[in-house]
Protein backbone atom coordinates (compact mmCIF):
# COMPACT_ATOMS: atom_id res chain seq x y z
CA UNK A 1 0.00 0.00 0.00
CA UNK A 2 2.81 2.41 0.90
CA UNK A 3 4.49 1.66 -2.44
CA UNK A 4 1.28 2.58 -4.29
CA UNK A 5 0.93 5.82 -2.34
CA UNK A 6 4.58 6.64 -2.94
CA UNK A 7 4.18 6.03 -6.66
CA UNK A 8 1.02 8.17 -6.78
CA UNK A 9 2.80 10.99 -4.93
CA UNK A 10 5.74 10.75 -7.33
CA UNK A 11 3.40 11.03 -10.30
CA UNK A 12 1.61 14.02 -8.76
CA UNK A 13 4.87 15.79 -8.01
CA UNK A 14 6.26 14.93 -11.43
CA UNK A 15 3.19 16.46 -13.06
CA UNK A 16 3.62 19.61 -10.97
CA UNK A 17 7.32 19.74 -11.75
CA UNK A 18 6.60 19.29 -15.42
CA UNK A 19 4.28 22.32 -15.33
CA UNK A 20 6.98 24.28 -13.50
CA UNK A 21 9.46 23.68 -16.33
CA UNK A 22 7.31 25.49 -18.91
CA UNK A 23 9.14 28.59 -20.15
CA UNK A 24 6.87 31.44 -21.20
CA UNK A 25 7.96 33.87 -23.89
CA UNK A 26 6.72 37.42 -24.37
CA UNK A 27 4.15 36.05 -26.83
CA UNK A 28 2.88 33.58 -24.21
CA UNK A 29 2.60 36.37 -21.64
CA UNK A 30 0.62 38.50 -24.11
CA UNK A 31 -1.85 35.62 -24.51
CA UNK A 32 -2.01 35.24 -20.72
CA UNK A 33 -2.97 38.91 -20.38
CA UNK A 34 -6.15 38.24 -22.43
CA UNK A 35 -7.40 35.21 -20.46
CA UNK A 36 -10.87 35.60 -18.93
CA UNK A 37 -10.74 34.47 -15.29
CA UNK A 38 -13.34 33.85 -12.63
CA UNK A 39 -16.19 31.41 -12.21
CA UNK A 40 -17.38 30.45 -15.67
CA UNK A 41 -20.78 28.72 -15.70
CA UNK A 42 -21.02 25.91 -18.29
CA UNK A 43 -23.77 23.79 -19.77
CA UNK A 44 -25.24 20.91 -17.76
CA UNK A 45 -24.86 22.84 -14.50
CA UNK A 46 -21.08 22.63 -14.43
CA UNK A 47 -18.73 25.49 -13.77
CA UNK A 48 -15.02 26.05 -14.21
CA UNK A 49 -13.04 28.27 -11.88
CA UNK A 50 -10.03 29.84 -13.58
CA UNK A 51 -7.67 32.00 -11.52
CA UNK A 52 -4.34 33.60 -12.32
CA UNK A 53 -1.46 32.11 -10.33
CA UNK A 54 -0.58 34.90 -7.88
CA UNK A 55 3.07 33.84 -7.70
CA UNK A 56 3.88 33.32 -11.37
CA UNK A 57 2.39 35.54 -14.10
CA UNK A 58 1.22 33.59 -17.14
CA UNK A 59 0.16 30.47 -15.23
CA UNK A 60 -3.40 29.72 -14.15
CA UNK A 61 -5.13 27.42 -11.70
CA UNK A 62 -8.13 25.70 -13.27
CA UNK A 63 -10.70 23.82 -11.20
CA UNK A 64 -13.73 21.81 -12.22
CA UNK A 65 -15.41 19.95 -9.39
CA UNK A 66 -12.67 18.37 -7.29
CA UNK A 67 -10.17 18.28 -10.18
CA UNK A 68 -7.42 20.90 -10.25
CA UNK A 69 -4.92 21.73 -12.98
CA UNK A 70 -2.13 24.23 -13.51
CA UNK A 71 -2.35 25.52 -17.06
CA UNK A 72 -0.22 27.83 -19.17
CA UNK A 73 -0.71 29.47 -22.58
CA UNK A 74 0.12 27.78 -25.86
CA UNK A 75 0.42 29.84 -29.02
CA UNK A 76 -2.18 29.27 -31.77
CA UNK A 77 -2.46 30.37 -35.36
CA UNK A 78 -6.19 31.14 -35.00
CA UNK A 79 -6.07 33.70 -32.23
CA UNK A 80 -7.99 31.44 -29.85
CA UNK A 81 -6.66 31.38 -26.31
CA UNK A 82 -5.35 27.91 -25.47
CA UNK A 83 -4.20 26.93 -21.99
CA UNK A 84 -2.72 23.49 -21.36
CA UNK A 85 -1.63 21.14 -18.63
CA UNK A 86 0.38 18.83 -20.88
CA UNK A 87 1.06 16.25 -18.16
CA UNK A 88 -2.67 15.80 -17.52
CA UNK A 89 -3.69 16.18 -21.17
CA UNK A 90 -6.04 19.05 -20.29
CA UNK A 91 -6.76 21.84 -22.79
CA UNK A 92 -8.80 24.98 -22.04
CA UNK A 93 -9.91 26.91 -25.14
CA UNK A 94 -11.33 30.40 -24.92
CA UNK A 95 -13.08 31.87 -27.94
CA UNK A 96 -14.80 35.23 -28.08
CA UNK A 97 -18.22 33.74 -27.29
CA UNK A 98 -17.49 30.61 -25.20
CA UNK A 99 -14.88 28.39 -23.61
CA UNK A 100 -14.48 24.63 -23.38
CA UNK A 101 -12.38 22.17 -21.41
CA UNK A 102 -11.07 19.09 -23.18
CA UNK A 103 -9.22 16.00 -22.05
CA UNK A 104 -6.91 15.02 -24.91
CA UNK A 105 -5.96 11.73 -23.26
CA UNK A 106 -9.61 10.64 -23.20
CA UNK A 107 -10.42 12.39 -26.47
CA UNK A 108 -13.50 14.19 -25.18
CA UNK A 109 -14.86 17.46 -23.89
CA UNK A 110 -15.11 17.73 -20.14
CA UNK A 111 -17.11 20.98 -20.15
CA UNK A 112 -18.61 23.09 -22.93
CA UNK A 113 -20.40 26.40 -23.37
CA UNK A 114 -18.54 27.93 -20.42
CA UNK A 115 -18.94 31.71 -20.46
CA UNK A 116 -17.61 34.70 -18.61
CA UNK A 117 -19.87 37.76 -18.45
CA UNK A 118 -18.10 39.24 -21.49
CA UNK A 119 -18.35 35.99 -23.46
CA UNK A 120 -22.07 35.75 -22.67
CA UNK A 121 -22.58 39.30 -24.00
CA UNK A 122 -20.66 38.49 -27.20
CA UNK A 123 -22.59 35.21 -27.65
CA UNK A 124 -25.89 37.09 -27.32
CA UNK A 125 -24.75 39.71 -29.84
CA UNK A 126 -23.73 36.95 -32.27
CA UNK A 127 -27.14 35.30 -31.82
CA UNK A 128 -28.94 38.58 -32.55
CA UNK A 129 -26.69 39.55 -35.47
CA UNK A 130 -25.30 36.39 -37.07
CA UNK A 131 -22.54 36.73 -39.63
CA UNK A 132 -23.45 36.00 -43.23
CA UNK A 133 -22.68 32.47 -44.34
CA UNK A 134 -20.60 31.74 -47.43
CA UNK A 135 -23.60 29.64 -48.47
CA UNK A 136 -26.02 32.59 -48.37
CA UNK A 137 -27.51 33.52 -51.73
CA UNK A 138 -25.84 36.73 -52.86
CA UNK A 139 -26.82 36.52 -56.48
CA UNK A 140 -24.59 35.74 -59.43
CA UNK A 141 -21.04 37.06 -59.44
CA UNK A 142 -19.57 38.62 -62.52
CA UNK A 143 -16.66 36.78 -64.11
CA UNK A 144 -14.12 38.98 -65.83
CA UNK A 145 -12.39 37.43 -68.82
CA UNK A 146 -9.20 38.76 -70.30
Beta strands, then each sheet from edge to edge (+ up, - down):
strand 1: 38-41
strand 2: 47-52
strand 3: 59-64
strand 4: 67-74
strand 5: 81-85
strand 6: 90-94
strand 7: 99-103
strand 8: 108-114
sheet 1: 1+ 2- 3+ 4- 5+ 6- 7+ 8-
end
